[in-house]
Amino acid sequence: MRPVQVSVLGAGSWGTALAALACARANTLIWARSPEVAAAISHEHLNPRHLSDITLPPSLQATADFDQAMAHVQDDTPADKLIILGVPVAGLADICQRIAGALPVTRHTPLHLLWTCKGIQPTTQHLPHQIIQQILPDASWLRIGVLSGPSFAHEVAQGLPVALTLASYQPSTGHVTQSVFHGHQARIYTTNDVIGVEVGGALKNVIAIACGIADGLHLGTNARAALITRGLAEMQRLGVALGGQADTFSGLAGLGDLVLTATGGLSRNRQVGIAIGEGQTLTHILAGGMTAEGVHCARAALALGQQHQVDLPITAAVCKVLFDGLAPRQAVADLLSRDPRPE
């Protein structure tokens, strides 16, 4: 097995967890914006801002120098090179601009790049792969993919088992990713359905908010099961309309991620929904520091559905509650009173 050199760009919870997992098999360097965070990771083996209760592997090194992080995956050593973007959708364009400025015009060996963010750009309704393809060079040596699936960063950092999906149009990207992560703690499955994996990762956050609202209203597990099931149907309808594969939504990046995010206690999207169901306003929730990708994604997902004439009733209800002042109980009543139809 060829050695792999990994640069993780972004020292948030998920970037830190993946870097800790990767360094067991690969020469891994994580880039943090803060010099203090980088120093703490390298010397104290902890990230003081994210996953601060987790002791990180001593072999994991960090830097606040972006050029150093890029140089780590551009030297001439005989190793596969992998960049992992540990930034949210909101920061994806900016980090891609920085990468584009650091990449050579030509390259003799492949450079693999993964993103882990889950969402849709609000202003353009672009999926992450579209943002990346607009900014980074269209070069045969640059091979891209998305890593997604049911995973809480804290559990991964603790060393607990996880299964993920790597979607890429180039099989070699899947092979390199598996060589870094697959085995012992993690299983990495591969697919070529980039769009389906991205849509599943984005919409599951919106459906998780809906499930949280139902839980905050104490509507019971029957209601939660109904929202998960019909939410999955929404995810699949939109994903297929955008060019994804229907089968993807019955797998890890679809049903698996939805169940985790809609029911797991560590899910920020579910927590936002619970707070809404209990009577808090979105403004109050966000002012308290709680953030969730589903809040930023909901309107963009609904707009995509309208563009492609895809019915997204749960997503529409979440948007009305979050942004239009519709009472959560009225939103539930409106969903239940929709005309009957075959499943």
N, C-alpha and C positions, 0 to 999 in steps of 0.2 A: 504494500500500500504506500503510495507516494505521500510524503509529508505535506502538510498544509499550513500556510501562514494566514492568519485571520486578523483583520482589523474590524472592530466593532465601533461604529460611529454613533455615540450617544450613550450616556451612562445613567439613563433612567432605570426603572425597575426591570423592564424586559431586556434592555441592552445589557445590564449588569448580570442578570440571570443567565442569558445566553453566553456571555463571555466566560462566566464561571464554568459553565458546562463545556464550552469549547476547549478551554485550556487544558483539559485532561488529555486531549489527543493532538492538539495543534498549538503551535507557537502563536499565542493570542495577545493582542494589544488592544486596549479599549481607550477610546478618546472621550474625554469629559471636557465640557466647556470651562469648568471651574478648575483652576490649578490646585485648590485645596482638596477638591474631591479626588483628582488624579493622584495627588500625593498620599491621601488616606488609603486609596485602593492599593497602591504600590507598596506602601510601607507599614500600614496598620491592618491591611487586608479586610477593610470594610468600606462601604459606601455610606457616608454619614447622612446623606439625603434620601436615599432609597434603599430599602431592604437593610436598614441599619442594624437589625438584630442578627444578620447572617454573617458568619465568618467566611470570607472569600478565600479561594485557594492561594497559597503563597506564590505559585507560579504565574498568577495573573498580574500583568503589568499594565499601567495606565499612563496616559500622557494628556496634557492640555494643548499640545502642539499639533495642529491639524496636519501640517506638512509631514511631521514625523509619522503620524498614523497612516498617511497615504504612502509614504516611502516604505513602510513595513510590508506592503503588498505589491511593491514595484521593483524589488531588487532582482538580481540575476540568479539567485539560488534556485536549484532544481526542485521546486515545490509548487503545488497548486496554490493559487492566491484567491482569497475570499474576503469580500467586504460585506458586512452586515449592517444595515441601517436601522438603528434602534431609536428612531424618532417618530413622533406622531405625524398624521397626514398634514397638519398645519405647518410642520417644519420640513416637509419632504422636499419642496421646491428649492428652499434655501440650501439644504445640504447637498442636493444634486448640483446646484450651481457651483458650490465649492469643489465638489468632486470633479466636475467638468473642467474647471480651471487647473486641476492638478494632474489630469490624465494626459498621457502622451498622444501625439497625433497618430502614430502607428505603434503596434506592439506585436511581438512574435509569438507570445504565449497567451492563453486565455486568462481573462480576469473575470471572476464570478462575483455577482452582486445580488444580495438578497434584501428584501424589505419585509418588515414585520408589522407595519402599521395597518390598522383596520378602519376604513372609513371612505368617504367620498368628499372631494374638494367642494366646499359649499358654493363658491362663486361660479365654477365652470361645470360642476357635476362630473368631473373627471375621476376615474379610478386611479389608484396609485401607479399602475403600469403606464397609463397615459401621461401622467406627469413626468415620469422618469424618461419615457421615450421622447418627449418634447425637448428635454434639456440635455440629456447625455448623448454622446455621439452614436450614430448608427454604424457601429463597427463590428465586424465578424468576431473579433477577439473579446468583445464585451458581452457576457452572457448573464442574463438576469432571471430572477425567480422570486416567488413570494412564499414565505414560511408562515403557516397558519394552522389553526386547530385548537382544540380545547386545552387551554393552559393558563394557569395563574402563575405569574412570575415568582411569587413567594414560594410556592410549592416546588418549582423547578430549582430555585436557589437552595432549597432545603435538601435536594437530592432525591425527591420523590418521583415516582414513575410518571412519564408523559408520552403521549403519541401525537405526532404532528404530521401535516401534509406539506410537501414541497412541490409547488407547481412551477414548471418552467417549460419553455418551448425547446430547450436544449437538454437532452438527457444527461450530458456531462455535468451540468449544474446539480442535478439530483444526486449523481454519484459522489461528487465532491462533498456535498452537504451531508450525505449519509456517512461518508468516511470520517467526518468531524463529530457528528452527533449520535449516530445510530449505535445502539447496543448499551448494555448495562442499565442505564436509567431511562433512555429515550428510544422510541421507535420512530423512524422517519419513513413515511410512505410517499411515493412520487406520483405525479399526474402531469398532464400537459394542459390542464384546464385552468389557466391563470385567471380568466374572467370569473368563472364559477367560484373559485376559492376566494377571490376578492369580494364578490357580492355577498357570499356567505358570511365573511368576516365583518362586513359593514352592517348588513341588516340585522344580524343577530343582536347587535347592541341596541337597536331600536326596539326589537321585540322584547328584549330583556327589560327595558324601561316599562313597557306595557305590563309585563308579568309582575314587576315590582309594584306598579300602581295597584294591580289587583290584590297583591299581598298586603299592601298598605291599607286597602279597603276591607281586608279580611273576607275576601270573596271565596276562599277555599281552594283546595287542590284541584277540584274539577275545573274551575275557571282557569287555573294556571295551565293545566294539561291542554285545554282547548286553545289557549293563546299560543302555546308552544307549537301545537300541531298545525293550526291555521297560519301561524307566523311562518312556519317552515314552508308552507304552500306559497306564501307571498315571496319569500326569498327565492324559491325555485322559479316562480313565474318571471320575476324580474331578471334573474340570472340567465335563463334561457333566452329571453327577449334580447339581451345584450350580447348573446353569443356563447354563453356558458353551457355546460353539459348537465342534463337533469340528474344524472346519477351522482354527481358531486355533492348534491345537497342531502343525500342519505349517508354521507361519510363524515369523517372527522371535522372537515372545514365547514360542514353544514349543520346537520343534526347534532353532532358531538359538541361543537362550539356553542350552539344555541342552548342546549340543555345545561351546559356548565354555566354560561353567563346568565341564564334566566333563573337558575336555582341556587347558584353558589353564593356562600356568604361573603366571599372576597370580591364579588362583582360590583364595581362602582356603578354600572348602568342600572343594575337591580336596586342598589341602594338609593339612587336618585329617584327611581320610580316609587319605592316605598315611601320616601319622604313626601313626594307629591301626593300619594294616596292618603297619607296621614294629615294632609292639609297645608303643608309648607309650599311656598311659592318657589318657582324656579330661580327668581332673582335672589331670594334668601339662601337657597341651596348653593348656588354658585358663589355667592359672597362669602360663604363659609369655607370655601376652598375645595369643595368636592367637584371634580370634573369627570365627565364621561363622554366618550366618543359618540355615543348614540345621540346625545343632544345636538351636536354639530352635524351629524349625519342625517337626521330625520328629514329635514326640509329638502336636502339634496336628493335623498332617495325618493321622496314623493315627487319631486320635479322630474327625475329620471323616469319614474313610472308613468307620469302624464305624457312625457315626450314619446314614450313607446306604447302608449295606450294599454298599460298594465294596471289592473285594479289592485290597490294596496290599502285595504280598509283599516287594518290595524295601524299601519304607519300613518295614515291620514288622521286617525283618532289621536295618536300620540302627538302629532303636530298641533292639533287643535287644543289639546290640554296644555302643552308646553308653551305655545306661542299666542294662542287666540283667547285664552281665558275660559275655555270650556271646562265645566266642573267634571272631575273624574267619573263620578257616578253617572252623569249624563252621557259621557262618552261610552260607558259600558252599556247603558240603555240603548243608545243609538246603534251600537254594534249588534246587540241582540235583536233589534227590531228590523234589521235588514231583511229584504225579501228572501224567502227560502230558495235553495238551489241545490243541485246535486253536488256531492263531494268530488 
